């Protein structure tokens, strides 16, 4: 399955988004294809939309700290206004801290609360197999004018079992300048 991550870098400081790098590494280790829309270097929404359409993902993922949340909402709303039907999910510290506010934004099909590595992997694999996924732990879903709230899964006890970050997502030549 193809998953694209959107990195809304509001600080404008070139640093690799380790959230996307970790999630991507887990997905790639399990046979999935990933890509990144990176706003670090002034990418416009229009160019991001072209990149998204060229990759043709099955799922769009964002991660947001509280300072990044409103820009993520704006980009997700832009995608929806551009007739993008691909499911959009958001995770990160803001959805974890304030899930009620986050899920109230109907531009998101769902939110991930807490650790996303194995939760996202399970979601992706169920979507790929065309299985019901509305009970995946750590996720809340906007579904037919109601919110489905699932419980949390156990924290990853041994972080060494996770693959190394996927730095291939990033244009390292730009980051190293």
C-alpha positions in Angstrom: 0.0 0.0 0.0 1.1 3.6 -0.6 1.2 6.1 2.2 2.3 9.7 1.9 3.3 11.8 4.9 2.8 15.6 5.0 5.4 17.5 7.0 4.1 21.0 7.8 7.2 22.7 9.2 5.9 25.9 10.7 9.3 26.8 12.3 11.0 27.1 8.9 14.1 25.5 10.4 15.4 22.6 8.3 15.2 19.6 10.5 14.0 16.1 9.6 10.6 15.1 10.9 11.5 12.1 13.0 7.8 11.3 13.5 7.3 10.6 9.8 10.8 9.0 9.6 9.8 6.5 12.3 6.4 5.7 10.9 7.7 5.3 7.4 10.5 2.9 8.6 7.9 0.6 10.1 5.7 0.7 7.0 8.6 0.1 4.7 9.9 -2.8 6.9 6.5 -4.4 6.3 6.4 -4.0 2.5 4.6 -0.7 2.1 5.7 2.2 -0.1 6.0 5.7 1.4 6.7 9.3 0.3 6.8 12.7 1.8 5.3 16.1 1.0 7.8 18.4 2.8 6.9 22.1 3.3 10.3 22.9 4.9 11.6 24.7 1.9 8.6 26.8 0.9 6.6 24.2 -1.1 3.2 25.7 -2.3 -0.1 23.9 -1.8 -0.4 23.6 -5.6 3.0 21.9 -6.0 2.2 19.7 -3.0 -1.1 18.7 -4.8 0.8 17.8 -7.9 3.3 15.7 -5.9 0.4 14.0 -4.1 -1.4 13.1 -7.4 1.9 11.8 -8.9 2.5 9.4 -6.0 -1.2 8.4 -5.9 -1.3 7.3 -2.3 -4.0 5.1 -0.6 -3.6 7.1 2.6 -2.4 10.6 3.6 -0.9 11.0 7.1 0.1 14.1 9.0 1.6 14.6 12.4 1.0 17.8 14.5 2.4 19.5 17.5 0.0 22.2 18.7 1.8 24.9 16.7 1.4 22.8 13.6 -2.2 21.8 14.1 -4.0 24.7 12.4 -1.6 24.6 9.3 -2.4 20.9 9.1 -6.1 21.6 9.2 -5.7 24.2 6.5 -3.8 21.9 4.2 -6.3 19.0 4.8 -9.1 21.4 4.0 -7.3 22.5 0.8 -7.0 18.8 -0.2 -10.7 18.3 0.4 -11.6 21.4 -1.6 -9.4 20.0 -4.4 -11.6 16.9 -4.6 -9.0 14.6 -2.9 -11.0 11.6 -1.7 -8.0 9.8 -0.2 -8.4 9.2 3.6 -6.5 11.7 5.7 -5.3 10.9 9.2 -3.5 13.0 11.7 -1.5 12.0 14.8 1.1 13.6 17.0 1.1 15.4 20.3 -1.8 17.7 19.6 -4.3 14.9 18.8 -3.0 13.0 21.8 -3.4 16.0 24.1 -6.7 17.3 22.7 -8.4 14.5 20.7 -11.9 16.1 21.0 -10.8 19.3 19.3 -8.8 17.4 16.7 -11.6 14.9 15.7 -14.1 17.8 15.4 -12.3 18.8 12.2 -14.2 16.8 9.5 -11.3 17.2 7.0 -9.7 14.3 8.9 -11.1 10.8 8.5 -9.4 9.8 11.7 -6.8 10.6 14.4 -4.1 8.6 16.1 -3.7 9.1 19.8 -0.4 8.1 21.4 2.2 6.0 19.6 1.5 5.5 16.0 4.0 3.0 14.7 2.1 -0.2 15.2 -1.3 1.4 15.2 -0.7 2.9 11.7 0.8 -0.4 10.5 -2.4 -2.2 11.6 -4.6 0.4 10.0 -2.7 0.3 6.7 -2.7 -3.5 6.5 -6.4 -3.7 7.2 -7.2 -1.1 4.6 -5.0 -2.9 2.1 -6.9 -6.2 2.8 -10.2 -4.4 2.6 -11.0 -5.4 6.2 -13.0 -3.4 8.7 -10.5 -1.1 10.6 -12.8 1.0 12.8 -11.7 -1.0 15.9 -7.9 -0.3 15.5 -6.6 0.8 18.9 -5.2 4.3 19.3 -7.5 5.6 16.5 -10.6 7.6 16.6 -12.6 7.8 13.4 -15.1 10.3 11.8 -17.7 7.9 10.4 -21.2 8.7 9.1 -21.7 11.7 11.4 -20.4 10.0 14.5 -17.1 9.5 16.2 -15.7 6.1 16.9 -13.4 6.2 19.9 -11.1 3.2 20.3 -9.0 2.5 23.4 -5.2 2.8 23.6 -2.9 0.0 22.9 0.0 -0.9 25.2 3.2 1.3 24.8 6.1 -0.2 22.9 8.2 -1.7 25.7 11.4 -2.3 23.6 12.1 0.6 21.3 15.1 -1.3 19.9 12.6 -3.5 18.0 11.7 -0.5 15.8 13.6 -0.1 12.6 16.0 2.8 12.2 14.5 6.1 11.0 13.8 6.3 7.3 15.9 9.3 6.2 15.4 8.4 2.6 12.1 10.3 2.8 14.1 13.6 2.9 16.0 15.5 0.3 19.2 15.4 2.4 21.1 17.7 0.0 18.7 20.5 0.9 18.8 19.7 4.6 22.6 19.6 4.6 23.1 23.1 3.1 
